[in-house]
Amino acid sequence: MLCVEVDRVVREFTPRRGSKVVALAGVDLAVSEGEIHGLLGPNGAGKTTLVKILTTILIPTSGEARVLGHDVVKDAAEVRRLIGLVFGGDRGLYTRLTARQNLDYWAALYDVPVSETRDRVEELLSTVGLTERADDRVEGFSRGMKQRLHLARGLVGRPRVLFLDEPTVGLDPMAALEFRNLVIRLRSEGTTILLTTHDLTEAEAVCDRVSMIDRGRILATESPATLGRIISEHEWVEARTEDTGLVATVTDLVGADSVENLPGGAVRFRPGSSESVRSVLQMLIDGGVTSIRTGHPSLQDVYMHLMGDRGMQV
């Protein structure tokens, strides 16, 4: 069953001054039930705009989007009852209230029956590891603790689909790892999750599938591992040898732009095709090299290949 369906969605903005900005340019997306789906792209790619449309905050300029079969424009009220939304940072938290008071407030907004609110709040505080700080004001929380409270807030209504927009931005490595573990646990309990990020490690660590987006267009949708295999020209061969003549011969075969000198004396060749990989391996073996290893591209290789090395450009 599909939980999220996006068909040819376009979203345009017209500033008071300046030309029209196209944030989404005909996006198609499908997220299956029980899946953690990553929306991966640089800042300004359109990730947050798409999440805002799916969570009924924005209306698409054209196209259609559905969550659990409900149109996000025509059935907005029904969609809101079925989803949870977590943004990063301090937005959505009342820092002068305690963690418990924040969740009590959000439970009321989600129409959680008063008879169930106390148990629901205690369960959520335990889930995100904030039981011992439940009655402390949020203004004294670390960034990681605030982000865990954000997650609890997003789960108050027991959503069937949870949207996480850059949930680990600004977190230290341990806090980010704890947050990712919580996300994986939620998936095991049946929650469908759409996660936006520009963190390649995060996408590889938690996502079942990844859609790469840039300049308002979906470039590819695959599992993190498959995304690496679809551009085999990034497959590499790494060798350790002091035979400069052999290195020069292999370099002539693959091209100087496909050779990288690594720390410690190793040389990495990117042959450009599976056939060339075999040729490079045979050449190195015939040359007496015994320290050889091969590898597939990481998600970062795919990311840079599909989007290009744009530096600071957005």
C-alpha positions as CSV (number, residue, x, y, z in Angstrom):
1,M,0.0,0.0,0.0
2,L,1.2,3.5,-0.8
3,C,1.1,6.0,2.0
4,V,2.3,9.0,0.1
5,E,1.6,9.7,-3.6
6,V,2.8,12.8,-5.4
7,D,1.9,13.3,-9.1
8,R,3.5,16.0,-11.2
9,V,3.5,18.6,-8.3
10,V,4.6,22.0,-9.2
11,R,5.1,24.8,-6.7
12,E,6.0,28.4,-7.7
13,F,6.7,31.5,-5.7
14,T,6.4,35.0,-7.0
15,P,8.3,37.5,-4.8
16,R,7.2,41.1,-4.7
17,R,10.4,41.9,-6.5
18,G,12.2,39.7,-8.9
19,S,11.3,36.9,-11.2
20,K,9.2,33.8,-10.4
21,V,10.9,31.0,-8.5
22,V,10.1,27.4,-9.2
23,A,10.6,25.4,-6.0
24,L,9.1,22.2,-7.4
25,A,9.1,21.3,-11.1
26,G,6.8,18.4,-11.7
27,V,7.7,16.1,-8.8
28,D,6.5,12.4,-8.7
29,L,7.0,10.4,-5.6
30,A,5.6,7.2,-4.0
31,V,6.3,6.1,-0.4
32,S,5.1,2.6,0.7
33,E,3.6,1.7,4.0
34,G,6.1,1.0,6.7
35,E,9.0,2.5,4.8
36,I,11.6,5.0,5.8
37,H,12.0,7.1,2.7
38,G,14.7,9.7,2.5
39,L,14.5,12.9,0.5
40,L,18.1,13.8,-0.1
41,G,19.3,17.1,-1.6
42,P,21.3,20.3,-0.9
43,N,19.8,23.4,0.6
44,G,17.3,25.0,-1.7
45,A,16.6,21.7,-3.5
46,G,12.8,21.7,-2.7
47,K,12.8,19.2,0.2
48,T,11.0,21.4,2.7
49,T,8.6,22.8,0.2
50,L,7.5,19.2,-0.7
51,V,7.1,18.4,3.0
52,K,5.0,21.5,3.6
53,I,2.7,20.5,0.7
54,L,2.3,17.0,2.0
55,T,1.5,18.3,5.5
56,T,-1.1,20.8,4.2
57,I,1.0,23.9,5.1
58,L,1.4,24.9,1.4
59,I,-0.9,24.4,-1.6
60,P,0.7,23.1,-4.8
61,T,0.5,25.4,-7.8
62,S,-0.5,22.4,-9.9
63,G,-0.4,18.6,-9.6
64,E,-1.8,16.3,-6.9
65,A,-0.6,14.8,-3.7
66,R,-2.3,12.3,-1.4
67,V,-1.5,10.9,2.0
68,L,-3.1,7.6,2.9
69,G,-5.5,8.2,0.0
70,H,-6.6,11.7,1.1
71,D,-5.9,14.7,-1.1
72,V,-3.8,17.2,0.7
73,V,-5.9,20.1,-0.6
74,K,-9.4,18.7,-0.6
75,D,-9.1,16.6,2.5
76,A,-6.6,18.7,4.5
77,A,-8.3,18.2,7.8
78,E,-8.3,14.5,7.5
79,V,-4.7,14.4,6.5
80,R,-3.7,16.5,9.6
81,R,-5.3,13.9,11.8
82,L,-3.2,11.1,10.3
83,I,0.2,12.7,10.3
84,G,3.0,14.0,12.5
85,L,5.5,16.7,11.6
86,V,8.9,17.3,13.1
87,F,11.0,20.4,12.1
88,G,14.5,21.0,13.4
89,G,15.5,23.8,15.7
90,D,13.4,25.5,18.3
91,R,10.2,26.0,16.2
92,G,7.1,24.5,17.8
93,L,8.4,24.3,21.4
94,Y,7.3,26.6,24.2
95,T,10.6,27.0,26.1
96,R,9.1,28.5,29.3
97,L,7.0,25.4,29.7
98,T,8.2,22.0,30.9
99,A,8.5,19.1,28.6
100,R,5.4,17.6,30.1
101,Q,3.4,20.8,29.7
102,N,4.4,21.0,26.1
103,L,3.1,17.5,25.4
104,D,0.0,18.1,27.4
105,Y,-0.7,21.2,25.2
106,W,-0.1,19.3,22.0
107,A,-2.2,16.4,23.1
108,A,-5.1,18.8,23.6
109,L,-4.6,20.2,20.1
110,Y,-4.7,16.6,18.7
111,D,-7.9,15.9,20.6
112,V,-6.4,13.2,22.7
113,P,-9.0,12.3,25.3
114,V,-8.3,13.7,28.7
115,S,-8.5,10.2,30.2
116,E,-5.7,9.1,27.9
117,T,-3.5,12.1,28.0
118,R,-1.5,11.3,31.1
119,D,-0.5,7.8,30.0
120,R,0.2,9.0,26.4
121,V,2.5,11.7,27.6
122,E,4.4,9.4,30.0
123,E,4.8,6.9,27.3
124,L,6.3,9.5,24.9
125,L,8.6,10.9,27.5
126,S,9.9,7.4,28.1
127,T,10.2,6.7,24.4
128,V,12.5,9.7,23.8
129,G,14.4,9.4,27.1
130,L,13.1,12.5,28.8
131,T,11.3,11.1,31.8
132,E,13.9,12.4,34.3
133,R,13.7,15.9,32.8
134,A,9.9,15.9,32.3
135,D,9.2,18.7,34.7
136,D,12.1,20.9,33.7
137,R,11.6,24.0,31.5
138,V,12.6,23.4,27.9
139,E,14.7,26.6,27.9
140,G,17.4,24.7,29.8
141,F,17.4,21.7,27.4
142,S,20.3,20.9,25.1
143,R,19.8,20.9,21.4
144,G,19.6,17.1,21.4
145,M,17.0,17.1,24.2
146,K,14.9,19.6,22.3
147,Q,15.0,17.5,19.2
148,R,13.9,14.4,21.2
149,L,11.0,16.5,22.5
150,H,10.2,17.6,19.0
151,L,9.9,13.9,18.1
152,A,7.6,13.2,21.0
153,R,5.5,16.2,20.0
154,G,5.2,14.7,16.5
155,L,4.0,11.4,17.9
156,V,1.4,12.8,20.2
157,G,-1.4,12.0,17.7
158,R,-0.1,8.5,17.0
159,P,0.5,9.3,13.4
160,R,0.5,6.7,10.7
161,V,2.8,8.8,8.6
162,L,5.6,10.9,10.2
163,F,7.4,13.7,8.4
164,L,10.9,14.6,9.7
165,D,12.4,17.7,8.1
166,E,16.2,17.9,8.7
167,P,15.7,16.3,12.2
168,T,19.4,16.0,13.2
169,V,20.7,19.4,12.0
170,G,23.0,20.8,14.7
171,L,23.1,17.6,16.8
172,D,26.3,16.2,18.1
173,P,27.2,12.7,16.8
174,M,25.9,10.8,19.8
175,A,22.6,12.8,19.9
176,A,22.2,12.2,16.1
177,L,22.8,8.5,16.6
178,E,20.2,8.2,19.4
179,F,17.7,10.1,17.2
180,R,18.3,7.7,14.2
181,N,17.9,4.7,16.5
182,L,14.5,6.1,17.6
183,V,13.5,6.6,14.0
184,I,14.3,2.9,13.2
185,R,12.4,1.8,16.2
186,L,9.3,3.7,15.0
187,R,9.5,2.0,11.7
188,S,9.6,-1.4,13.4
189,E,6.3,-0.4,15.1
190,G,4.6,0.3,11.8
191,T,5.1,4.1,11.3
192,T,5.8,5.2,7.8
193,I,8.5,8.0,7.8
194,L,9.5,10.6,5.2
195,L,12.8,12.0,6.2
196,T,14.5,15.0,4.5
197,T,18.2,15.5,4.8
198,H,21.3,16.6,3.1
199,D,23.3,14.3,5.3
200,L,24.6,11.4,3.2
201,T,25.5,9.3,6.3
202,E,22.0,9.7,7.7
203,A,20.4,8.6,4.5
204,E,22.6,5.5,4.3
205,A,22.0,4.6,8.0
206,V,18.2,4.7,8.2
207,C,16.5,4.8,4.9
208,D,15.0,1.9,2.9
209,R,14.9,4.0,-0.2
210,V,16.3,7.4,-1.1
211,S,14.9,10.0,-3.6
212,M,17.6,12.5,-4.7
213,I,16.2,15.9,-5.4
214,D,17.8,19.0,-6.8
215,R,16.4,22.3,-8.1
216,G,12.9,21.0,-7.6
217,R,13.3,17.7,-9.6
218,I,13.6,14.1,-8.5
219,L,16.8,12.8,-10.1
220,A,16.6,9.1,-8.9
221,T,14.8,6.9,-6.4
222,E,16.5,3.7,-5.2
223,S,17.9,2.0,-2.2
224,P,21.1,3.6,-0.9
225,A,23.1,0.6,-2.1
226,T,21.4,0.5,-5.6
227,L,22.1,4.2,-6.1
228,G,25.8,3.3,-5.8
229,R,25.6,0.6,-8.4
230,I,23.7,2.5,-11.1
231,I,26.7,4.5,-11.9
232,S,29.4,1.8,-12.3
233,E,31.9,4.3,-13.7
234,H,32.6,5.3,-10.1
235,E,33.7,1.7,-9.2
236,W,37.3,1.9,-8.2
237,V,40.5,-0.2,-7.9
238,E,43.0,0.6,-5.2
239,A,46.6,-0.7,-5.3
240,R,49.8,-0.3,-3.4
241,T,52.9,-0.5,-5.6
242,E,56.2,1.2,-6.0
243,D,56.3,0.4,-9.7
244,T,55.9,3.9,-11.2
245,G,56.1,2.4,-14.7
246,L,53.1,0.2,-14.0
247,V,51.2,3.0,-12.5
248,A,51.9,5.1,-15.6
249,T,50.7,2.4,-17.9
250,V,47.4,2.0,-16.0
251,T,47.0,5.7,-15.9
252,D,47.3,5.8,-19.7
253,L,44.6,3.2,-19.9
254,V,42.0,4.9,-17.6
255,G,43.0,8.6,-18.1
256,A,44.9,10.9,-15.7
257,D,41.6,12.4,-14.4
258,S,40.6,9.0,-13.1
259,V,43.6,8.5,-10.9
260,E,43.9,9.6,-7.3
261,N,47.0,9.3,-5.1
262,L,45.9,8.4,-1.6
263,P,47.8,8.9,1.7
264,G,50.1,6.1,2.6
265,G,51.3,5.5,-1.0
266,A,48.2,3.8,-2.4
267,V,46.8,4.7,-5.8
268,R,43.1,4.6,-6.7
269,F,41.9,4.1,-10.3
270,R,38.4,4.8,-11.5
271,P,38.3,2.8,-14.7
272,G,34.9,4.0,-15.9
273,S,33.2,0.7,-16.7
274,S,33.0,-2.9,-15.5
275,E,35.1,-4.1,-18.5
276,S,37.8,-1.5,-17.8
277,V,37.8,-2.6,-14.1
278,R,38.7,-6.2,-15.2
279,S,41.4,-4.9,-17.5
280,V,43.0,-2.8,-14.7
281,L,42.9,-5.7,-12.3
282,Q,44.5,-8.0,-14.8
283,M,47.2,-5.5,-15.6
284,L,48.0,-5.0,-11.9
285,I,48.1,-8.7,-11.2
286,D,50.3,-9.3,-14.2
287,G,52.6,-6.6,-12.9
288,G,53.1,-8.4,-9.7
289,V,50.9,-6.2,-7.4
290,T,49.5,-8.2,-4.5
291,S,47.9,-5.4,-2.5
292,I,44.7,-4.7,-4.4
293,R,41.1,-4.0,-3.4
294,T,38.0,-2.8,-5.2
295,G,34.9,-1.0,-4.1
296,H,31.6,0.4,-5.2
297,P,30.8,4.1,-5.0
298,S,29.4,5.5,-1.8
299,L,26.2,7.5,-1.7
300,Q,28.4,10.7,-1.8
301,D,29.9,9.6,-5.1
302,V,26.3,9.2,-6.5
303,Y,25.2,12.5,-5.0
304,M,28.1,14.4,-6.6
305,H,27.7,12.6,-9.9
306,L,24.0,13.3,-10.3
307,M,24.0,16.8,-8.9
308,G,27.5,18.0,-9.9
309,D,30.2,19.7,-7.9
310,R,28.5,23.1,-7.5
311,G,30.5,24.4,-4.5
312,M,28.6,27.0,-2.6
313,Q,26.1,27.5,-5.5
314,V,22.4,26.9,-4.6
